[in-house]
Amino acid sequence: MHAPVGDLPPQRDWTPSGTALVTGGTGGLGARVARWLAAAGTGHLVLTSRRGADAPGAGELREELEAAGARVTLAACDVADRDALASLLDGLRADGDTPRTVVHAAGVVQATALREMTLGEVNEVLSAKALGAAHLDELLGDTPLDAFVLFSSNAGVWGSGGQAAYAAANAYLDSLAQHRRQGGRTATSVAWGAWSGSGMASDPDAEEHLRRRGVLTMPPERALAALQQALEQDETVLAVADVDWERFAPGFTAARRRPLLDELPAVQKALNAGASGADAPVEETGDGPAERLRTLPAAEREAALFDLVRDAVAAVLGHDGGQAVDAGRAFKDLGFDSLTSVELRNRLTAATGVALPATLVFDHPTPLDLAALLKEKFAGEEREERPAGQSVLQELDKIEAGISALSPDDDLDAVQGRLRSLISLVGDRQVAETDVPVTRQLETASDDELFEFINREFGR
């Protein structure tokens, strides 16, 4: 936590009383909030959802809350429907149950790439979060409230791939809280990270997806304790999340600088550590994967690097194997972002021993391009490690093999001319015992003398 409460005294003694309205009250987050409010002594809980008492688990939740001492109303009400919400609030007022606490926890989860998102999906996501909050703000007007809590998300603070509309909706909640405060009305918007067992993280695959990116799930009890503190400190907008900055920060800043996090000490430490080791070669001993790649013939190594890249991409994206990866498709179309780019970099660096940048998928847009980069890296190492003379000798092997395959129909005069030209490059560096430059000696050399020279000078 980067804004710890510490020993600061509460700004107010917040305790729920009277009636509490919880939108999305029978869902994962809403149900936990309802239990928390009941345990805190809330007398009447009004839980809204589109299906009301027919929502899955609603009956069991009612029994549990009533056993805790609360009176429970399960209302079928879509808060995006202004008329339906107005009718619900009017009915509560008529019964003397005007809400004192409002918690807007309703929302629709999204996981769609921006280019694939439809207007219908945008409307659905915005309606549940933003439109519902706007209706609550308008219809409650200047009603005295002990708390007006908006469940926002980190997606609206630092963004999240596949959640463009969701991020916009949650950013609106943060702005609405500030607007209410400016008008002298209470409001607290909490941009939540992931709750374990609830919301997006209720799916084990989604939880693992977040964990790999450095967003850890919070036990609901700790999250609700943070909410209690936020209300006691009378906060307006805050973010509450459990983040592994060593994993999150390098990925989040891979494509460009992120001023939002610049002042966080844990982020600075993570980025400095990443920068100091980004260009350092990976040390490997024994017969590790990198060393095995180096010992392969060039053609086999190229194929192995291609398979390695596809397998690493598949592992990062959660596919069963590299065969599921279209190597010619752009990383951005495969679902990569800055965070998964860092994970891919780490996997490939560990497997090849080659230092690679965190901007890997931005600089080399397809798996094919990335495999070509690794091929060039290994070829560069060979050029650095292999003496120039050895490289020339290996090329001469190829030339000798080509000469052996010549037939009388080939242009032998042109071949001889090229050989004399190449040998002259070497001869200019040497002078024979007679002090006559080799190039001059070769001008009148026969074919047999040319090959004898090659054998004598190059061991061929």
C-alpha positions as CSV (number, residue, x, y, z in Angstrom):
1,M,0.0,0.0,0.0
2,H,1.5,3.3,-1.0
3,A,-0.9,5.5,0.9
4,P,-1.0,3.7,4.3
5,V,-3.4,4.9,6.9
6,G,-0.9,4.0,9.7
7,D,-1.7,5.8,12.9
8,L,-3.9,8.5,11.3
9,P,-7.1,8.9,13.3
10,P,-10.4,8.3,11.4
11,Q,-12.0,11.4,9.9
12,R,-15.4,10.1,11.0
13,D,-16.9,7.1,12.8
14,W,-18.6,5.4,9.9
15,T,-21.1,2.7,10.9
16,P,-24.0,1.6,8.5
17,S,-27.4,2.2,9.8
18,G,-31.0,2.1,8.5
19,T,-31.4,0.8,4.9
20,A,-28.5,0.0,2.6
21,L,-29.0,-0.4,-1.2
22,V,-26.5,-2.7,-3.0
23,T,-26.8,-2.8,-6.8
24,G,-25.6,-6.1,-8.2
25,G,-26.3,-7.3,-4.7
26,T,-26.7,-11.0,-5.5
27,G,-23.5,-11.2,-7.6
28,G,-20.1,-12.2,-6.3
29,L,-18.9,-8.8,-5.0
30,G,-22.4,-7.6,-4.1
31,A,-23.1,-10.6,-2.0
32,R,-19.8,-10.2,-0.1
33,V,-20.7,-6.5,0.6
34,A,-24.1,-7.5,1.8
35,R,-22.7,-9.9,4.3
36,W,-20.2,-7.3,5.4
37,L,-23.0,-4.7,5.9
38,A,-25.2,-7.2,7.8
39,A,-22.3,-8.1,10.1
40,A,-21.8,-4.4,10.7
41,G,-25.4,-4.0,11.9
42,T,-27.3,-2.8,8.8
43,G,-31.0,-3.2,9.6
44,H,-32.4,-3.5,6.1
45,L,-30.6,-4.7,3.0
46,V,-32.0,-4.0,-0.5
47,L,-30.2,-6.1,-3.0
48,T,-30.9,-5.4,-6.7
49,S,-30.2,-7.5,-9.7
50,R,-31.9,-8.0,-13.1
51,R,-33.5,-11.3,-11.9
52,G,-34.1,-10.4,-8.2
53,A,-35.2,-13.3,-6.1
54,D,-34.7,-15.6,-9.2
55,A,-31.0,-14.9,-9.4
56,P,-28.8,-17.9,-8.8
57,G,-28.1,-18.3,-5.1
58,A,-30.4,-15.4,-4.1
59,G,-32.6,-17.5,-1.8
60,E,-29.6,-18.9,0.1
61,L,-28.1,-15.5,0.4
62,R,-31.4,-14.1,1.8
63,E,-31.5,-16.9,4.5
64,E,-27.9,-16.2,5.5
65,L,-28.4,-12.5,5.8
66,E,-31.6,-12.9,7.8
67,A,-29.8,-15.3,10.1
68,A,-27.3,-12.4,10.7
69,G,-30.2,-10.2,11.8
70,A,-30.9,-8.1,8.7
71,R,-34.2,-7.6,6.9
72,V,-33.7,-8.4,3.2
73,T,-35.4,-7.2,0.1
74,L,-34.5,-8.8,-3.2
75,A,-35.5,-6.5,-6.0
76,A,-35.6,-7.3,-9.7
77,C,-34.3,-3.9,-11.0
78,D,-31.9,-3.1,-13.8
79,V,-30.3,0.2,-12.6
80,A,-29.6,1.2,-16.2
81,D,-33.4,1.5,-16.5
82,R,-34.1,4.9,-15.0
83,D,-37.8,4.3,-14.6
84,A,-37.4,1.0,-12.9
85,L,-34.9,2.5,-10.5
86,A,-37.1,5.5,-9.8
87,S,-40.0,3.2,-9.0
88,L,-37.9,1.1,-6.6
89,L,-36.6,4.2,-4.7
90,D,-40.1,5.7,-4.6
91,G,-41.4,2.5,-3.1
92,L,-38.7,2.5,-0.4
93,R,-39.4,6.1,0.5
94,A,-43.1,5.4,0.8
95,D,-42.3,2.6,3.2
96,G,-40.0,4.7,5.3
97,D,-36.9,2.8,4.0
98,T,-35.0,5.6,2.2
99,P,-31.4,4.3,1.8
100,R,-28.7,5.7,4.0
101,T,-25.9,3.7,2.4
102,V,-25.6,3.1,-1.4
103,V,-23.1,0.6,-2.8
104,H,-23.0,0.5,-6.7
105,A,-21.4,-2.9,-7.4
106,A,-23.3,-3.8,-10.6
107,G,-21.2,-4.3,-13.7
108,V,-20.6,-6.4,-16.8
109,V,-17.2,-8.0,-17.2
110,Q,-15.5,-7.5,-20.6
111,A,-12.7,-9.2,-22.5
112,T,-12.8,-8.1,-26.1
113,A,-10.1,-6.6,-28.3
114,L,-10.9,-3.0,-29.2
115,R,-11.1,-3.7,-33.0
116,E,-13.6,-6.6,-32.3
117,M,-15.8,-4.7,-30.0
118,T,-19.4,-3.9,-31.2
119,L,-21.5,-0.9,-30.3
120,G,-24.0,-3.3,-28.6
121,E,-21.2,-4.5,-26.3
122,V,-20.1,-1.0,-25.5
123,N,-23.7,0.0,-24.7
124,E,-24.1,-3.0,-22.4
125,V,-20.9,-2.4,-20.5
126,L,-21.4,1.3,-20.1
127,S,-25.0,1.0,-19.1
128,A,-24.4,-1.4,-16.2
129,K,-21.6,0.7,-14.7
130,A,-21.8,4.3,-15.8
131,L,-25.5,4.8,-16.6
132,G,-26.5,3.0,-13.4
133,A,-24.3,5.3,-11.4
134,A,-25.6,8.4,-13.1
135,H,-29.2,7.3,-12.4
136,L,-28.4,6.7,-8.7
137,D,-26.8,10.1,-8.5
138,E,-29.7,11.9,-10.1
139,L,-32.6,10.1,-8.5
140,L,-31.1,10.3,-5.0
141,G,-30.4,14.0,-5.5
142,D,-29.6,15.7,-2.2
143,T,-30.9,12.8,-0.1
144,P,-28.7,12.7,3.1
145,L,-26.5,9.6,2.8
146,D,-23.9,8.1,5.1
147,A,-22.1,6.6,2.1
148,F,-22.3,6.6,-1.7
149,V,-19.8,4.0,-2.7
150,L,-18.9,3.3,-6.4
151,F,-17.1,0.0,-7.2
152,S,-14.6,1.2,-9.8
153,S,-11.7,-0.8,-11.2
154,N,-8.0,-0.5,-11.9
155,A,-8.9,-0.9,-15.5
156,G,-10.0,2.8,-15.4
157,V,-6.8,3.8,-13.7
158,W,-4.0,2.2,-15.7
159,G,-5.9,0.4,-18.4
160,S,-6.4,-3.3,-19.2
161,G,-6.2,-5.1,-22.5
162,G,-9.6,-6.2,-23.9
163,Q,-11.5,-3.9,-21.5
164,A,-11.7,-0.6,-23.3
165,A,-15.4,0.1,-22.6
166,Y,-15.1,-1.3,-19.1
167,A,-12.1,1.0,-18.4
168,A,-14.1,4.0,-19.7
169,A,-17.1,3.1,-17.6
170,N,-15.0,2.9,-14.4
171,A,-13.1,6.1,-15.1
172,Y,-16.6,7.7,-15.3
173,L,-17.3,6.4,-11.8
174,D,-14.2,8.1,-10.5
175,S,-15.1,11.4,-12.1
176,L,-18.7,11.1,-10.8
177,A,-17.4,10.8,-7.2
178,Q,-15.3,13.9,-7.6
179,H,-18.3,15.7,-9.1
180,R,-20.5,14.8,-6.2
181,R,-17.9,16.0,-3.7
182,Q,-17.6,19.3,-5.5
183,G,-21.4,19.6,-5.0
184,G,-21.1,19.0,-1.3
185,R,-22.4,15.4,-1.4
186,T,-20.6,12.3,-0.2
187,A,-19.1,9.8,-2.6
188,T,-16.2,7.3,-2.5
189,S,-15.1,5.5,-5.6
190,V,-12.7,2.6,-5.1
191,A,-10.7,1.4,-8.1
192,W,-10.4,-2.3,-7.1
193,G,-7.8,-4.8,-8.1
194,A,-8.8,-8.4,-8.2
195,W,-10.8,-10.0,-5.4
196,S,-10.1,-13.7,-5.0
197,G,-13.1,-15.9,-5.8
198,S,-15.2,-12.9,-7.0
199,G,-15.6,-10.8,-10.1
200,M,-13.1,-11.4,-12.9
201,A,-10.9,-13.5,-10.6
202,S,-13.7,-16.0,-9.9
203,D,-12.4,-17.9,-12.9
204,P,-9.1,-19.8,-12.1
205,D,-7.8,-19.1,-15.7
206,A,-8.5,-15.4,-15.3
207,E,-6.8,-15.4,-11.9
208,E,-3.7,-17.0,-13.4
209,H,-3.8,-14.5,-16.3
210,L,-3.8,-11.6,-13.8
211,R,-1.1,-13.2,-11.7
212,R,1.3,-13.6,-14.6
213,R,0.9,-9.9,-15.2
214,G,1.6,-9.0,-11.6
215,V,-1.9,-8.3,-10.4
216,L,-2.5,-10.6,-7.4
217,T,-5.9,-11.5,-6.0
218,M,-6.9,-10.0,-2.6
219,P,-8.8,-11.9,0.1
220,P,-12.3,-10.4,0.3
221,E,-11.8,-9.8,4.0
222,R,-8.8,-7.6,3.4
223,A,-10.5,-5.7,0.6
224,L,-13.5,-5.0,2.8
225,A,-11.2,-3.8,5.6
226,A,-9.7,-1.4,3.1
227,L,-13.2,-0.2,2.2
228,Q,-14.0,0.4,5.9
229,Q,-10.8,2.5,6.2
230,A,-11.6,4.4,3.0
231,L,-15.1,5.4,4.4
232,E,-13.6,6.2,7.8
233,Q,-11.0,8.5,6.2
234,D,-13.8,9.9,4.0
235,E,-11.8,9.3,0.8
236,T,-13.2,10.4,-2.6
237,V,-11.2,8.4,-5.1
238,L,-8.6,5.7,-4.4
239,A,-7.1,2.5,-5.9
240,V,-6.9,-0.7,-3.8
241,A,-4.9,-3.5,-5.3
242,D,-2.2,-6.1,-4.5
243,V,0.5,-5.7,-7.2
244,D,3.7,-7.5,-7.7
245,W,5.6,-4.5,-9.0
246,E,8.7,-6.5,-10.1
247,R,6.5,-8.3,-12.6
248,F,3.9,-5.6,-13.4
249,A,6.1,-2.5,-13.8
250,P,8.5,-3.7,-16.6
251,G,5.6,-4.9,-18.7
252,F,3.5,-1.8,-18.1
253,T,6.3,0.5,-19.1
254,A,7.6,-1.7,-21.9
255,A,6.1,0.3,-24.8
256,R,6.6,3.8,-23.3
257,R,7.1,5.7,-20.1
258,R,4.2,5.7,-17.7
259,P,4.3,8.9,-15.5
260,L,1.4,7.5,-13.4
261,L,3.7,5.2,-11.6
262,D,7.0,7.2,-11.7
263,E,6.9,8.3,-8.1
264,L,6.2,4.8,-6.6
265,P,9.4,3.6,-4.9
266,A,8.6,-0.1,-5.7
267,V,8.2,0.7,-9.3
268,Q,11.5,2.7,-9.5
269,K,13.3,-0.3,-7.9
270,A,11.7,-2.8,-10.3
271,L,12.5,-0.7,-13.4
272,N,16.1,0.0,-12.2
273,A,16.7,-3.7,-11.6
274,G,15.3,-4.5,-15.1
275,A,17.4,-1.8,-16.8
276,S,20.6,-2.9,-15.1
277,G,20.1,-6.5,-16.3
278,A,18.5,-5.9,-19.6
279,D,21.6,-5.8,-21.7
280,A,23.6,-8.3,-19.7
281,P,24.2,-11.7,-21.3
282,V,22.7,-14.6,-19.5
283,E,25.2,-16.9,-18.0
284,E,24.8,-20.6,-18.7
285,T,26.9,-23.6,-17.8
286,G,26.9,-27.2,-18.9
287,D,24.6,-28.5,-21.6
288,G,21.7,-26.1,-21.1
289,P,19.2,-25.2,-23.9
290,A,21.2,-22.2,-25.1
291,E,24.4,-24.2,-25.4
292,R,22.6,-26.9,-27.2
293,L,21.3,-24.4,-29.7
294,R,24.8,-23.1,-30.3
295,T,26.1,-26.5,-31.2
296,L,23.5,-27.2,-33.8
297,P,24.3,-26.8,-37.5
298,A,22.9,-23.5,-38.8
299,A,20.0,-25.0,-40.7
300,E,18.9,-27.1,-37.8
301,R,19.3,-24.2,-35.4
302,E,17.1,-22.0,-37.5
303,A,14.3,-24.6,-37.4
304,A,14.8,-25.1,-33.6
305,L,14.6,-21.3,-33.0
306,F,11.4,-21.1,-35.0
307,D,9.8,-23.9,-33.0
308,L,11.1,-22.3,-29.8
309,V,9.5,-19.0,-30.6
310,R,6.1,-20.6,-31.4
311,D,6.2,-22.7,-28.3
312,A,7.0,-19.7,-26.1
313,V,4.2,-17.6,-27.7
314,A,1.8,-20.5,-27.1
315,A,2.8,-20.8,-23.5
316,V,2.4,-17.1,-22.8
317,L,-1.0,-17.1,-24.5
318,G,-2.2,-20.3,-22.8
319,H,-2.4,-22.5,-25.9
320,D,-1.6,-26.2,-25.8
321,G,1.3,-26.0,-28.2
322,G,3.1,-24.0,-30.9
323,Q,1.1,-25.5,-33.7
324,A,-1.8,-23.3,-32.6
325,V,0.3,-20.2,-33.3
326,D,0.1,-18.5,-36.7
327,A,3.7,-17.5,-37.1
328,G,2.9,-14.9,-39.7
329,R,0.3,-13.1,-37.7
330,A,1.1,-9.9,-35.8
331,F,1.6,-10.2,-32.1
332,K,-1.0,-7.5,-31.4
333,D,-3.5,-9.6,-33.3
334,L,-2.5,-12.7,-31.4
335,G,-3.5,-10.9,-28.2
336,F,-0.1,-9.6,-26.9
337,D,0.3,-6.5,-24.9
338,S,3.2,-4.9,-23.0
339,L,2.9,-7.3,-20.1
340,T,2.8,-10.5,-22.1
341,S,5.7,-9.1,-24.2
342,V,7.9,-9.0,-21.1
343,E,6.9,-12.6,-20.2
344,L,7.8,-13.7,-23.7
345,R,11.1,-11.9,-23.5
346,N,11.9,-13.6,-20.2
347,R,11.1,-17.1,-21.6
348,L,13.2,-16.6,-24.7
349,T,16.1,-15.1,-22.8
350,A,16.1,-18.0,-20.5
351,A,16.0,-20.5,-23.3
352,T,18.6,-18.9,-25.6
353,G,20.9,-17.0,-23.3
354,V,20.4,-13.9,-25.6
355,A,19.7,-10.6,-24.0
356,L,16.4,-9.2,-25.5
357,P,14.5,-6.0,-24.9
358,A,11.1,-5.8,-23.2
359,T,9.8,-4.1,-26.4
360,L,10.4,-7.3,-28.3
361,V,6.9,-7.7,-29.8
362,F,6.7,-4.1,-30.8
363,D,10.1,-4.1,-32.5
364,H,9.6,-7.4,-34.3
365,P,5.8,-7.7,-35.0
366,T,5.4,-11.4,-35.9
367,P,6.8,-14.7,-34.5
368,L,8.6,-15.1,-37.9
369,D,10.3,-11.7,-37.4
370,L,11.3,-12.7,-33.9
371,A,12.7,-16.0,-35.0
372,A,14.7,-14.2,-37.7
373,L,16.1,-11.9,-35.0
374,L,17.3,-14.8,-32.9
375,K,18.8,-16.4,-36.0
376,E,20.8,-13.3,-36.6
377,K,21.8,-13.0,-32.9
378,F,23.3,-16.5,-33.1
379,A,24.9,-15.9,-36.4
380,G,26.5,-12.7,-35.0
381,E,27.9,-14.7,-32.1
382,E,29.5,-17.2,-34.5
383,R,31.1,-14.4,-36.5
384,E,32.5,-12.9,-33.3
385,E,33.8,-16.2,-32.0
386,R,35.1,-17.7,-35.2
387,P,38.5,-16.4,-36.6
388,A,38.3,-14.7,-39.9
389,G,40.6,-17.3,-41.5
390,Q,38.4,-20.2,-40.4
391,S,35.4,-18.5,-41.9
392,V,37.2,-18.1,-45.2
393,L,38.3,-21.7,-45.2
394,Q,34.7,-22.9,-44.6
395,E,33.6,-20.8,-47.6
396,L,36.5,-22.3,-49.7
397,D,35.1,-25.7,-48.9
398,K,31.8,-24.6,-50.6
399,I,33.7,-23.2,-53.6
400,E,35.8,-26.4,-54.0
401,A,32.6,-28.5,-53.9
402,G,31.1,-26.2,-56.6
403,I,34.2,-26.5,-58.8
404,S,34.0,-30.3,-58.5
405,A,30.5,-30.2,-59.9
406,L,31.5,-28.2,-63.0
407,S,31.0,-29.7,-66.5
408,P,32.8,-28.9,-69.8
409,D,29.7,-26.9,-70.8
410,D,30.1,-24.4,-68.0
411,D,32.1,-21.2,-68.5
412,L,35.4,-22.4,-67.1
413,D,37.3,-19.3,-68.3
414,A,35.0,-17.1,-66.1
415,V,35.6,-19.4,-63.1
416,Q,39.3,-19.3,-63.6
417,G,39.2,-15.5,-63.8
418,R,37.3,-15.2,-60.6
419,L,39.7,-17.6,-58.8
420,R,42.7,-15.5,-60.0
421,S,40.9,-12.4,-58.7
422,L,40.2,-13.9,-55.3
423,I,43.7,-15.3,-54.9
424,S,45.2,-11.9,-55.8
425,L,43.4,-10.4,-52.7
426,V,45.5,-12.8,-50.6
427,G,48.6,-12.5,-52.7
428,D,48.7,-8.7,-52.2
429,R,49.3,-9.4,-48.5
430,Q,52.2,-11.7,-49.1
431,V,55.5,-11.5,-51.0
432,A,57.3,-14.7,-52.2
433,E,60.9,-15.6,-51.3
434,T,62.0,-14.0,-54.6
435,D,60.4,-10.7,-53.4
436,V,58.0,-10.9,-56.4
437,P,54.4,-10.3,-55.3
438,V,52.2,-13.4,-55.5
439,T,49.8,-11.6,-57.8
440,R,52.4,-11.2,-60.4
441,Q,53.4,-14.9,-60.1
442,L,49.8,-15.9,-60.6
443,E,49.3,-13.9,-63.7
444,T,51.1,-16.7,-65.7
445,A,50.1,-19.6,-63.5
446,S,48.4,-22.7,-65.0
447,D,45.3,-24.3,-63.6
448,D,47.3,-26.9,-61.8
449,E,49.5,-24.2,-60.3
450,L,46.4,-22.3,-59.1
451,F,45.1,-25.4,-57.2
452,E,48.5,-26.2,-55.9
453,F,48.6,-22.6,-54.5
454,I,45.2,-23.1,-52.8
455,N,46.3,-26.4,-51.3
456,R,49.6,-24.9,-50.0
457,E,48.3,-21.7,-48.6
458,F,44.9,-22.8,-47.2
459,G,45.4,-26.5,-46.5
460,R,42.9,-27.5,-49.2
